[in-house]
């Protein structure tokens, strides 16, 4: 392994095991890394080979600002063998990598030999299967002969490896699409089903609901109608609400000032909404959380634990203050859902 690490550190190509097929590997920050891999395989030009990481920390280092829910999804799925293909613009790829392509494939092999090499190098590895262009991946004696002919150093266990199932590939564009393998619809859900709560469901929670929906859609670059396909479902209710009432006039006005439309809102009572599966209840105050079943996943809308004062019956400035508070709290919620630690 020391010799392989030294070869990788010097910018050379080596052969390493992964969870599926053996692969050719080179440091992502090595000079002309992709061109070197392409030349060995007989391609006419450099290609966007997948990045292989030793751990999630390496992934997080180049992906600090992903859309909401994606970091949590990658945390769950990359170690399970899923390959994720993301738009390059979502990532903070180091300039020295000279990455000119629009997409980036991400993998997290669990093979111990691979992980030891990638950890020792301290950099993701650009990898591709071991074979000539358009040929099947090599194994056994054929693999040994090919590597010997090319003069490529290899991990000792490579000749004994057998073919394994290829990883599922999910491409985000920005909606997730399965390009290879099979994943259930639930496995493609990245978001949360959230119920926003206040008392009457006519002042605070309607504004919080439409704010969350608008900010989530903007962060993903999709329409609000697309959010359920990502797993994000946002609704609101009141602990003492009279059903089917419109939003308060002042709430409509302050929401409209920032481009949010409450004209279609109709109030709902919490009791009528509890038969649906919610991943999170967000209350404007502790009194709203107290109305929930004890085992319900709940939190205050404001991450800092500050209640959002009820402006009901007050003047327009009280509603504007409420709206400003919700706007700041919404941005912080979105930032939390974008982070690698939730």
C-alpha positions as CSV (number, residue, x, y, z in Angstrom):
1,X,0.0,0.0,0.0
2,X,2.9,2.4,0.7
3,X,4.1,2.0,-2.9
4,X,0.6,2.7,-4.2
5,X,0.3,5.7,-2.0
6,X,3.6,7.1,-3.2
7,X,2.6,6.5,-6.8
8,X,-0.7,8.4,-6.3
9,X,1.1,11.2,-4.5
10,X,3.4,11.6,-7.4
11,X,0.5,11.9,-9.8
12,X,0.6,8.4,-11.3
13,X,-2.2,6.1,-12.2
14,X,-2.7,3.0,-10.0
15,X,-5.3,0.2,-9.9
16,X,-7.5,-0.1,-6.8
17,X,-10.5,-2.2,-5.8
18,X,-13.9,-0.6,-5.3
19,X,-17.3,-2.0,-4.2
20,X,-18.1,-3.0,-7.8
21,X,-15.2,-3.4,-10.3
22,X,-11.5,-2.7,-10.0
23,X,-10.6,0.8,-11.2
24,X,-7.9,3.0,-12.5
25,X,-7.3,5.8,-10.0
26,X,-5.4,9.1,-10.0
27,X,-5.5,12.1,-7.7
28,X,-8.2,14.5,-8.8
29,X,-5.7,17.4,-8.3
30,X,-2.9,15.7,-10.4
31,X,-1.8,17.5,-13.5
32,X,-4.0,16.4,-16.5
33,X,-5.6,13.7,-14.4
34,X,-8.5,13.1,-16.7
35,X,-6.4,13.2,-19.9
36,X,-4.0,10.6,-18.4
37,X,-6.9,8.2,-17.6
38,X,-8.3,8.7,-21.1
39,X,-5.0,8.0,-22.7
40,X,-4.5,4.8,-20.9
41,X,-8.0,3.6,-21.9
42,X,-7.6,4.7,-25.5
43,X,-10.1,7.5,-25.6
44,X,-9.6,10.3,-28.1
45,X,-10.1,13.0,-25.4
46,X,-10.3,13.6,-21.7
47,X,-13.6,12.6,-20.1
48,X,-15.4,13.5,-16.8
49,X,-14.6,10.3,-14.9
50,X,-16.3,9.9,-11.5
51,X,-14.8,11.3,-8.2
52,X,-14.3,8.6,-5.6
53,X,-14.0,9.7,-1.9
54,X,-12.6,8.2,1.2
55,X,-15.3,9.5,3.4
56,X,-18.2,12.0,3.6
57,X,-15.9,14.7,5.0
58,X,-14.2,14.8,1.6
59,X,-17.5,15.1,-0.1
60,X,-18.7,17.9,2.2
61,X,-15.5,19.8,1.6
62,X,-16.4,20.3,-2.1
63,X,-20.1,20.5,-1.6
64,X,-20.7,23.1,1.1
65,X,-23.9,24.7,-0.4
66,X,-26.1,22.0,-1.8
67,X,-29.9,22.4,-2.2
68,X,-32.0,21.6,0.9
69,X,-32.1,18.0,1.9
70,X,-29.4,16.8,-0.6
71,X,-26.5,16.6,1.9
72,X,-28.7,14.4,4.1
73,X,-29.7,12.3,1.1
74,X,-26.0,11.8,0.1
75,X,-25.1,11.0,3.7
76,X,-27.6,8.1,3.6
77,X,-27.1,6.9,0.0
78,X,-23.4,7.3,-1.0
79,X,-22.2,4.7,1.6
80,X,-24.9,2.3,0.2
81,X,-23.2,2.3,-3.2
82,X,-25.3,4.8,-5.0
83,X,-23.4,7.1,-7.5
84,X,-24.7,10.6,-7.5
85,X,-24.3,12.9,-10.6
86,X,-24.6,16.5,-9.7
87,X,-24.4,19.8,-11.7
88,X,-20.8,21.1,-11.4
89,X,-22.2,24.5,-10.5
90,X,-23.6,23.1,-7.2
91,X,-20.0,22.2,-6.1
92,X,-17.0,24.2,-5.0
93,X,-14.4,22.3,-7.1
94,X,-10.8,23.5,-6.6
95,X,-9.5,25.4,-9.6
96,X,-6.5,23.2,-9.7
97,X,-8.7,20.3,-10.8
98,X,-9.4,22.1,-14.1
99,X,-12.9,20.6,-14.2
100,X,-14.5,21.8,-17.5
101,X,-17.5,19.5,-17.5
102,X,-21.1,20.3,-16.5
103,X,-21.6,17.2,-14.4
104,X,-19.7,15.5,-11.6
105,X,-20.2,11.9,-10.5
106,X,-19.6,11.2,-6.8
107,X,-18.9,7.7,-5.3
108,X,-18.0,6.6,-1.8
109,X,-16.6,3.0,-2.0
110,X,-16.5,1.1,1.2
111,X,-13.6,-1.1,0.2
112,X,-11.0,-0.9,2.9
113,X,-8.0,-0.9,0.6
114,X,-9.5,1.9,-1.5
115,X,-10.3,3.9,1.6
116,X,-6.8,3.5,3.1
117,X,-5.3,4.8,-0.2
118,X,-7.7,7.7,-0.5
119,X,-7.2,8.7,3.1
120,X,-3.4,8.6,2.8
121,X,-3.5,10.8,-0.3
122,X,-5.9,13.2,1.3
123,X,-7.7,14.0,-2.0
124,X,-10.6,12.4,-3.9
125,X,-9.5,10.0,-6.7
126,X,-10.6,10.3,-10.3
127,X,-11.5,6.7,-11.3
128,X,-12.7,4.6,-14.2
129,X,-13.0,0.9,-14.9
130,X,-10.0,-1.2,-16.1
131,X,-10.5,-1.9,-19.8
132,X,-9.9,-0.5,-23.3
133,X,-12.5,1.9,-24.7
134,X,-15.9,0.2,-25.2
135,X,-14.7,-3.1,-23.8
136,X,-16.0,-4.9,-20.7
137,X,-14.2,-4.5,-17.4
138,X,-11.3,-6.9,-16.9
139,X,-10.9,-9.5,-14.1
140,X,-8.5,-12.2,-13.2
141,X,-5.6,-13.0,-15.5
142,X,-6.8,-10.7,-18.2
143,X,-6.7,-7.8,-15.7
144,X,-3.2,-8.7,-14.6
145,X,-1.9,-8.9,-18.1
146,X,-3.5,-5.6,-19.1
147,X,-2.0,-3.8,-16.1
148,X,1.4,-5.4,-16.6
149,X,1.4,-4.3,-20.3
150,X,0.6,-0.7,-19.3
151,X,3.0,-0.7,-16.4
152,X,0.4,0.3,-13.8
153,X,0.9,-0.7,-10.2
154,X,-2.0,-2.5,-8.5
155,X,-3.3,-3.5,-5.1
156,X,-2.4,-7.1,-4.4
157,X,-6.0,-8.4,-4.1
158,X,-7.1,-7.2,-7.5
159,X,-6.6,-10.6,-9.4
160,X,-8.9,-12.4,-6.9
161,X,-11.8,-9.9,-7.3
162,X,-15.0,-11.1,-9.0
163,X,-17.5,-9.0,-10.8
164,X,-20.1,-7.3,-8.6
165,X,-23.4,-5.5,-9.3
166,X,-22.9,-2.1,-10.8
167,X,-23.9,0.8,-8.5
168,X,-27.2,2.6,-9.0
169,X,-26.7,6.0,-10.6
170,X,-28.9,9.0,-9.8
171,X,-28.5,12.2,-11.8
172,X,-29.8,15.5,-10.5
173,X,-30.8,17.9,-13.3
174,X,-32.1,19.4,-10.9
175,X,-34.8,16.7,-10.3
176,X,-33.4,13.3,-9.5
177,X,-33.5,10.7,-12.3
178,X,-32.3,7.1,-12.0
179,X,-29.8,6.5,-14.9
180,X,-28.8,3.0,-13.9
181,X,-30.1,0.4,-11.5
182,X,-33.3,0.6,-9.5
183,X,-34.4,2.8,-6.6
184,X,-37.8,3.0,-5.1
185,X,-39.7,6.3,-5.2
186,X,-39.2,6.6,-1.5
187,X,-35.4,6.4,-2.0
188,X,-35.6,9.5,-4.2
189,X,-37.3,11.6,-1.6
190,X,-35.0,14.3,-0.3
191,X,-37.3,16.5,1.6
192,X,-39.6,16.7,4.6
193,X,-43.4,16.8,5.1
194,X,-43.8,19.9,7.2
195,X,-46.9,21.3,9.0
196,X,-46.6,24.9,10.1
197,X,-48.7,25.8,13.2
198,X,-50.1,28.9,14.8
199,X,-53.4,29.5,16.6
200,X,-56.0,30.5,14.0
201,X,-54.1,29.6,10.8
202,X,-54.9,33.0,9.3
203,X,-52.0,35.3,10.3
204,X,-48.6,33.7,11.0
205,X,-48.6,30.1,9.8
206,X,-50.0,30.9,6.3
207,X,-47.1,33.3,5.8
208,X,-44.6,30.8,7.1
209,X,-46.1,28.1,4.8
210,X,-45.8,30.1,1.6
211,X,-42.3,31.4,2.5
212,X,-41.0,28.0,3.1
213,X,-42.4,26.7,-0.2
214,X,-41.0,29.7,-2.2
215,X,-37.6,29.5,-0.6
216,X,-37.3,25.7,-1.1
217,X,-38.3,26.0,-4.7
218,X,-35.8,28.8,-5.3
219,X,-33.0,26.9,-3.6
220,X,-33.6,23.9,-5.9
221,X,-34.2,25.9,-9.0
222,X,-37.6,24.3,-9.6
223,X,-41.2,25.3,-9.5
224,X,-43.2,25.0,-6.3
225,X,-45.3,22.4,-8.1
226,X,-42.2,20.2,-8.4
227,X,-41.4,20.2,-4.7
228,X,-43.5,17.1,-3.8
229,X,-41.5,15.1,-6.3
230,X,-38.4,16.0,-4.2
231,X,-40.2,15.0,-1.0
232,X,-40.9,18.5,0.2
233,X,-44.6,19.0,1.2
234,X,-45.5,22.1,3.2
235,X,-48.9,22.9,4.7
236,X,-50.2,24.9,7.7
237,X,-52.9,24.6,10.3
238,X,-54.1,26.2,13.6
239,X,-54.6,24.7,17.0
240,X,-57.9,26.7,17.4
241,X,-58.6,27.4,13.7
242,X,-62.1,27.6,12.2
243,X,-61.8,25.6,8.9
244,X,-61.9,27.2,5.5
245,X,-61.3,30.8,6.4
246,X,-59.1,33.2,4.3
247,X,-55.8,34.6,5.5
248,X,-56.1,37.9,7.4
249,X,-56.0,41.1,5.3
250,X,-52.8,42.4,6.7
251,X,-51.0,39.0,6.3
252,X,-52.1,39.1,2.7
253,X,-50.7,42.6,2.3
254,X,-47.3,42.0,3.9
255,X,-46.8,38.7,2.0
256,X,-47.6,40.4,-1.3
257,X,-44.9,43.0,-0.6
258,X,-42.3,40.2,-0.9
259,X,-44.0,38.5,-3.8
260,X,-46.0,35.9,-1.9
261,X,-49.6,35.1,-2.8
262,X,-52.0,34.2,0.0
263,X,-55.2,34.6,-2.0
264,X,-55.9,30.9,-2.2
265,X,-55.2,30.1,1.5
266,X,-58.0,28.5,3.5
267,X,-57.5,27.8,7.2
268,X,-57.4,24.2,8.6
269,X,-57.7,22.9,12.1
270,X,-54.8,20.9,13.5
271,X,-57.0,18.0,14.5
272,X,-58.1,17.5,10.9
273,X,-54.5,17.3,9.7
274,X,-53.1,14.8,12.2
275,X,-54.1,11.8,10.2
276,X,-51.5,12.7,7.6
277,X,-47.9,11.6,7.9
278,X,-45.8,14.6,8.9
279,X,-42.0,14.5,9.3
280,X,-41.9,17.8,11.3
281,X,-44.2,20.2,13.0
282,X,-43.0,23.8,13.2
283,X,-44.9,25.9,15.8
284,X,-44.9,29.7,16.1
285,X,-44.9,29.3,19.9
286,X,-44.5,26.6,22.6
287,X,-48.3,26.6,23.1
288,X,-48.7,25.3,19.5
289,X,-46.2,22.5,20.2
290,X,-48.0,21.6,23.4
291,X,-51.1,20.7,21.3
292,X,-49.3,17.9,19.5
293,X,-48.9,14.3,20.5
294,X,-45.9,13.8,22.8
295,X,-44.0,11.7,20.3
296,X,-44.5,14.1,17.4
297,X,-41.4,15.5,15.7
298,X,-41.6,19.1,16.6
299,X,-39.7,22.4,16.9
300,X,-40.3,26.1,17.0
301,X,-40.2,27.8,13.6
302,X,-37.5,30.1,14.8
303,X,-34.3,28.0,15.2
304,X,-33.2,30.2,18.2
305,X,-36.3,29.2,20.1
306,X,-37.9,32.7,19.9
307,X,-41.7,32.7,19.5
308,X,-43.2,34.6,16.7
309,X,-45.6,37.1,18.3
310,X,-49.2,36.9,17.2
311,X,-50.2,40.2,15.4
312,X,-54.0,39.2,15.3
313,X,-56.1,42.3,15.7
314,X,-53.1,44.6,15.6
315,X,-52.0,47.3,13.1
316,X,-50.2,46.7,9.9
317,X,-46.7,47.4,11.5
318,X,-47.3,44.4,13.8
319,X,-47.9,42.2,10.8
320,X,-44.8,43.6,9.1
321,X,-42.7,42.8,12.1
322,X,-44.2,39.3,12.1
323,X,-43.3,38.9,8.4
324,X,-39.7,40.1,8.9
325,X,-39.3,37.7,11.8
326,X,-40.6,34.8,9.6
327,X,-38.4,35.8,6.7
328,X,-35.2,35.6,8.8
329,X,-36.3,32.4,10.5
330,X,-37.2,30.8,7.1
331,X,-33.7,31.6,5.7
332,X,-32.1,30.0,8.7
333,X,-34.3,26.9,8.4
334,X,-33.3,26.6,4.7
335,X,-29.6,27.0,5.6
336,X,-30.0,24.2,8.2
337,X,-31.5,21.9,5.7
338,X,-28.6,22.6,3.3
339,X,-26.0,21.7,5.8
340,X,-24.2,18.4,6.3
341,X,-25.1,18.4,10.0
342,X,-28.8,18.7,10.9
